[in-house]
Amino acid sequence: MPDVPDELALLVADVYEAAGVLRRSGEAIAGAQGQTQARWQVLSAVSEEPLSVARAARRLGVARQGVQRIANDLARDGLAEFRPNPDHRSSPLLGLTPQGRGVLDGITDRAAATHRVLAADIEPADIAAARHLLRRLIGQVRLLEGE
């Protein structure tokens, strides 16, 4: 019978490998719309409601400085705009422009088509079980880290 710590180590390695191949796929999907995956992630983070750069960075789990650079680039390119923040004058909110919404919609449509191809031979229950296991693992890691 396989050893649980060994199996978990192999699962972690598989997750990193999956993250790498999915990241490359995401770059190709975003690239078809003239974007990068990082820009796609920021567009997506602020798609439901405008957020401060710090809040968007927390949502994405990345450094605020990196999101600030991307936010500035998106604003410069007309895909996003900084809006006044009624709760914090020195921390404006980043929101999508109509052009940014169109770019995000194009990326999302392309991603959905890719996902349909990827999942064609995978049972929905298997995907749900994998997601459930990953969410449990993430929860355990956060507990261990004291979050």
Disulfide bonds with the S-S distance in Angstrom:
none
